[in-house]
Amino acid sequence: MSKYGHLRPNSYNIESYSYKERPNYYLPSKKSKLKSRIKSSFHFDVKTEKALEEALHEMDFNMEKLFLFIDKAISAREFSKFQFTKSLSLILDLIVKYGKYHKFSRNEMSFISIQDILKIGSKGLYENPRQYIENMIAQGSNWYSKSKEIQTPSLISSSSGLEIIEKDENLPNFISNENIIGEPFYLEDFDDKLNISNKIIMIESADPGYDWIFLYNIKGLVTMYGGAASHMTIRCNEFGLPAAIGCGVDKFNELKSSNLINLDCSSKNIIKLK
C-alpha cells in the first residue's frame, strides 16, 4: 500500500476511492494473480526485419537502437505517469478533506473546478469560504447538467467536427491472437463483494488506476478509450491477456448491455452473442 496505495480508477475523479482508502474494494480476499499467457518472445520474420533495417539505415540508425529507444521511452513515460498520480491523488485527498470540514460530500465537491478552489486563498473569499463553495457547487452542477445534453464525437480533429457528428467506428487495438467467449462485466461501481474472475472486464478508460484487476483471474478486457501505446495495452501485452483497447463509444455501449460476447483477437472482431 505504501507504494501503490495512491492509485485509483479514473485518476482525476474525486469520487473514486484510492487503493489505500478502500482496499476491500479492489484487493481479493485470497492471494491470487493473473498468470501470464505468453509462451514465447516476439520476433520479426526475416522479410520484415530486412525492410526495417533498410529503412533505418538511411537515418543512420539500426533495429537494436530503435527498440532500445522504444523500450526506454515507454518505461520512462509509465514511470512519470505513476509519479504524477501520487501528487494528483494527494491533491484530491486534500480537497475531500477540505470539503468534509465544511460539510460537503465528495459528489458535491466534484462540481467545483480547480481554478475555483485556488481562488479560496484570496482574502475576500476566505472570510466566508463555505458560502463561496456552495455557490460554486450550484453553478458547477448546473453546467454539468447542461453539458450532458450536448453530443460530441469521441475524437475532435477540427472545428467542423462539432457541426457534423460522425458515427463512431473505431477499430480497437487487439491484444494476443486468442479467440474467447465470455460474460462481460461492466466495471462502473465498486464494492467488496464484486466477482470479476473469469469474466471479460469492460472499463471506459485505460488508466493505471485499474491495475488492481490483474490481481484476479480475469478472462479478457475491453475498453472504450485507449491506443496502441496506452497503459492497459502495455499491461495486457505483458500478461498475454486477450483484449480490445479503444473500441469506441457505440461498440462499447452495445457490448456492455449483452450477456455473452465473443472476443476474437485473431480476426480482430468483437461480437455480441446474446
C-alpha positions as CSV (number, residue, x, y, z in Angstrom):
1,M,0.0,0.0,0.0
2,S,2.9,2.4,0.7
3,K,3.9,2.1,-3.0
4,Y,0.6,1.7,-4.8
5,G,-2.0,2.9,-2.4
6,H,-2.4,6.3,-4.1
7,L,-3.7,4.7,-7.3
8,R,-7.4,5.0,-8.1
9,P,-9.6,4.1,-11.1
10,N,-10.3,7.3,-13.2
11,S,-7.3,9.1,-11.7
12,Y,-8.9,12.6,-11.9
13,N,-12.2,11.6,-10.4
14,I,-12.6,12.8,-6.8
15,E,-15.5,10.3,-6.3
16,S,-13.2,7.4,-7.0
17,Y,-11.6,6.0,-3.9
18,S,-7.8,5.2,-3.8
19,Y,-6.5,1.7,-3.1
20,K,-5.4,2.7,0.4
21,E,-8.8,4.2,1.2
22,R,-10.8,1.2,0.3
23,P,-8.5,-1.9,-0.1
24,N,-11.5,-4.2,0.2
25,Y,-13.0,-2.7,-2.9
26,Y,-10.0,-3.8,-5.1
27,L,-8.0,-6.5,-3.5
28,P,-9.0,-10.1,-3.4
29,S,-9.6,-11.8,-0.1
30,K,-7.3,-14.7,-1.2
31,K,-3.9,-14.2,-2.7
32,S,-4.1,-14.6,-6.4
33,K,-2.6,-13.2,-9.6
34,L,-3.4,-13.3,-13.3
35,K,-0.9,-15.7,-14.8
36,S,0.9,-14.7,-17.9
37,R,-0.3,-16.5,-21.1
38,I,2.8,-15.5,-23.1
39,K,4.6,-18.6,-24.3
40,S,7.4,-17.2,-26.3
41,S,9.1,-13.8,-27.1
42,F,8.2,-11.8,-30.2
43,H,10.5,-11.9,-33.2
44,F,10.1,-10.3,-36.7
45,D,10.2,-12.5,-39.7
46,V,13.3,-12.2,-41.9
47,K,11.5,-10.1,-44.6
48,T,10.1,-7.6,-42.1
49,E,13.5,-7.3,-40.3
50,K,15.3,-6.7,-43.6
51,A,12.8,-4.0,-44.6
52,L,13.2,-2.3,-41.2
53,E,17.0,-2.4,-41.3
54,E,17.0,-0.8,-44.8
55,A,14.6,2.0,-43.8
56,L,16.6,2.7,-40.6
57,H,20.0,2.6,-42.4
58,E,19.0,5.8,-44.2
59,M,18.6,7.5,-40.8
60,D,21.9,6.2,-39.5
61,F,20.0,4.0,-37.1
62,N,19.5,0.3,-36.6
63,M,16.9,-2.0,-35.1
64,E,18.8,-2.6,-31.9
65,K,19.0,1.2,-31.2
66,L,15.3,1.7,-32.2
67,F,14.0,-1.0,-29.9
68,L,16.2,0.2,-27.0
69,F,14.8,3.7,-27.5
70,I,11.2,2.5,-27.6
71,D,11.8,0.4,-24.5
72,K,13.3,3.2,-22.5
73,A,10.7,5.8,-23.8
74,I,7.7,3.7,-22.8
75,S,9.2,2.8,-19.4
76,A,10.0,6.4,-18.7
77,R,6.5,7.5,-19.7
78,E,4.8,4.9,-17.5
79,F,7.1,5.9,-14.5
80,S,6.4,9.6,-15.0
81,K,2.6,8.9,-15.0
82,F,3.0,6.8,-11.9
83,Q,4.9,9.6,-10.1
84,F,2.4,12.2,-11.3
85,T,-0.6,10.3,-9.9
86,K,1.0,10.5,-6.4
87,S,0.7,14.3,-6.4
88,L,-2.7,14.1,-8.2
89,S,-4.1,11.7,-5.6
90,L,-2.8,13.8,-2.7
91,I,-4.5,16.9,-4.2
92,L,-7.8,15.1,-4.4
93,D,-7.4,13.8,-0.8
94,L,-6.9,17.4,0.4
95,I,-9.9,18.6,-1.5
96,V,-12.0,15.9,0.0
97,K,-10.7,16.8,3.5
98,Y,-11.4,20.5,3.0
99,G,-14.9,19.7,1.7
100,K,-15.6,17.5,4.7
101,Y,-14.5,20.2,7.0
102,H,-17.2,22.5,5.5
103,K,-19.7,19.6,5.4
104,F,-19.7,19.0,1.7
105,S,-19.6,15.5,0.2
106,R,-17.2,14.1,-2.5
107,N,-20.0,14.3,-5.0
108,E,-20.7,18.0,-4.2
109,M,-17.0,18.9,-4.4
110,S,-16.8,17.2,-7.8
111,F,-18.7,20.1,-9.3
112,I,-16.0,22.7,-8.4
113,S,-13.2,23.4,-10.8
114,I,-9.6,23.5,-9.5
115,Q,-9.4,27.2,-10.5
116,D,-12.4,28.0,-8.2
117,I,-10.6,26.1,-5.3
118,L,-7.4,28.0,-5.8
119,K,-9.3,31.3,-5.5
120,I,-10.4,30.5,-1.9
121,G,-7.0,31.6,-0.7
122,S,-7.8,35.3,-1.6
123,K,-8.7,37.5,1.4
124,G,-12.3,38.3,0.3
125,L,-13.3,34.7,-0.3
126,Y,-11.6,33.3,2.7
127,E,-13.8,35.3,5.1
128,N,-16.8,33.1,4.0
129,P,-15.5,30.1,2.1
130,R,-18.5,27.9,2.8
131,Q,-20.9,30.2,1.0
132,Y,-18.5,30.6,-1.9
133,I,-18.1,26.8,-2.2
134,E,-21.9,26.3,-2.0
135,N,-22.3,28.9,-4.9
136,M,-19.7,27.2,-7.0
137,I,-21.3,23.8,-6.4
138,A,-24.6,25.1,-7.6
139,Q,-23.1,26.7,-10.7
140,G,-21.0,23.6,-11.5
141,S,-23.9,21.3,-11.1
142,N,-25.9,23.4,-13.5
143,W,-23.1,23.4,-16.1
144,Y,-22.8,19.7,-15.7
145,S,-26.5,19.1,-16.3
146,K,-26.4,21.2,-19.5
147,S,-23.2,19.6,-20.8
148,K,-24.9,16.2,-20.6
149,E,-27.4,17.4,-23.2
150,I,-24.6,18.2,-25.7
151,Q,-23.5,15.4,-28.0
152,T,-19.9,15.4,-29.2
153,P,-17.7,13.0,-31.1
154,S,-15.2,10.8,-29.2
155,L,-12.4,12.5,-31.2
156,I,-12.4,16.2,-32.3
157,S,-9.9,16.8,-35.0
158,S,-11.3,20.1,-36.4
159,S,-13.9,22.7,-35.6
160,S,-16.2,21.1,-38.2
161,G,-16.3,18.0,-36.1
162,L,-18.7,19.8,-33.7
163,E,-21.1,20.7,-36.6
164,I,-21.5,17.2,-38.0
165,I,-21.2,14.2,-35.6
166,E,-19.8,11.2,-37.5
167,K,-20.7,7.7,-36.4
168,D,-18.0,6.3,-34.0
169,E,-16.5,3.3,-35.8
170,N,-13.1,2.9,-34.0
171,L,-11.0,-0.2,-34.8
172,P,-9.8,-1.4,-31.4
173,N,-6.2,-2.4,-30.7
174,F,-6.4,-6.2,-30.3
175,I,-4.0,-7.9,-27.9
176,S,-3.0,-11.6,-28.4
177,N,-4.3,-13.9,-31.1
178,E,-6.8,-15.7,-28.8
179,N,-10.5,-16.3,-29.5
180,I,-12.5,-16.3,-26.3
181,I,-16.2,-16.3,-25.4
182,G,-17.3,-15.0,-22.0
183,E,-19.6,-13.0,-19.9
184,P,-18.9,-9.2,-20.0
185,F,-18.7,-7.4,-16.7
186,Y,-19.1,-3.6,-16.9
187,L,-16.9,-2.2,-14.1
188,E,-18.6,1.0,-13.0
189,D,-19.5,0.8,-9.3
190,F,-17.2,-0.9,-6.8
191,D,-18.0,-2.9,-3.7
192,D,-16.1,-5.5,-1.7
193,K,-18.4,-8.3,-3.0
194,L,-17.9,-8.0,-6.7
195,N,-16.8,-11.1,-8.5
196,I,-14.8,-10.4,-11.7
197,S,-12.9,-13.6,-12.0
198,N,-13.3,-15.5,-15.3
199,K,-15.2,-12.5,-16.9
200,I,-14.4,-10.2,-19.8
201,I,-14.0,-6.9,-18.0
202,M,-15.3,-3.7,-19.5
203,I,-14.0,-0.3,-18.5
204,E,-14.3,3.1,-20.2
205,S,-10.7,4.4,-19.7
206,A,-7.4,2.6,-19.7
207,D,-5.5,4.4,-16.9
208,P,-3.1,2.9,-14.3
209,G,-5.7,3.1,-11.5
210,Y,-7.3,-0.1,-12.9
211,D,-4.2,-2.2,-12.4
212,W,-5.9,-4.0,-9.5
213,I,-8.0,-6.0,-11.9
214,F,-4.9,-8.1,-12.8
215,L,-5.0,-9.5,-9.2
216,Y,-8.0,-11.5,-10.3
217,N,-8.1,-14.3,-12.9
218,I,-10.0,-12.3,-15.5
219,K,-10.7,-13.7,-18.9
220,G,-10.3,-10.6,-21.1
221,L,-10.5,-6.8,-21.3
222,V,-12.5,-4.3,-23.4
223,T,-12.1,-0.5,-23.1
224,M,-13.9,2.4,-24.7
225,Y,-10.8,4.5,-25.0
226,G,-7.1,3.9,-25.3
227,G,-4.5,3.5,-28.0
228,A,-1.7,1.1,-29.1
229,A,0.7,2.6,-26.6
230,S,-1.8,3.1,-23.7
231,H,-1.2,1.8,-20.2
232,M,-3.7,-1.1,-20.5
233,T,-2.4,-2.1,-23.9
234,I,1.1,-2.5,-22.4
235,R,-0.2,-4.4,-19.3
236,C,-2.4,-6.8,-21.4
237,N,0.6,-7.5,-23.6
238,E,2.7,-8.3,-20.5
239,F,0.1,-10.9,-19.5
240,G,-0.9,-12.1,-23.0
241,L,-4.4,-11.2,-22.0
242,P,-7.0,-11.1,-24.8
243,A,-8.1,-7.5,-25.1
244,A,-9.7,-4.9,-27.3
245,I,-8.4,-1.5,-26.3
246,G,-10.3,1.6,-27.6
247,C,-13.4,0.1,-29.3
248,G,-15.3,3.4,-29.3
249,V,-18.5,4.6,-27.7
250,D,-21.0,2.9,-29.9
251,K,-19.4,-0.6,-29.8
252,F,-18.7,-0.4,-26.1
253,N,-22.3,0.5,-25.2
254,E,-23.6,-2.3,-27.4
255,L,-21.3,-4.8,-25.7
256,K,-21.9,-3.8,-22.1
257,S,-25.6,-4.5,-22.4
258,S,-25.0,-8.0,-23.6
259,N,-24.8,-11.3,-21.6
260,L,-22.3,-13.1,-23.7
261,I,-19.6,-11.8,-26.1
262,N,-17.1,-13.3,-28.5
263,L,-13.7,-11.5,-28.3
264,D,-11.8,-12.8,-31.4
265,C,-8.4,-11.1,-31.4
266,S,-7.1,-13.2,-34.2
267,S,-9.7,-12.0,-36.7
268,K,-9.9,-8.6,-34.9
269,N,-13.6,-8.7,-34.2
270,I,-15.9,-8.5,-31.1
271,I,-19.4,-9.9,-31.4
272,K,-22.4,-9.7,-29.2
273,L,-23.8,-13.2,-28.9
274,K,-26.7,-12.6,-26.6
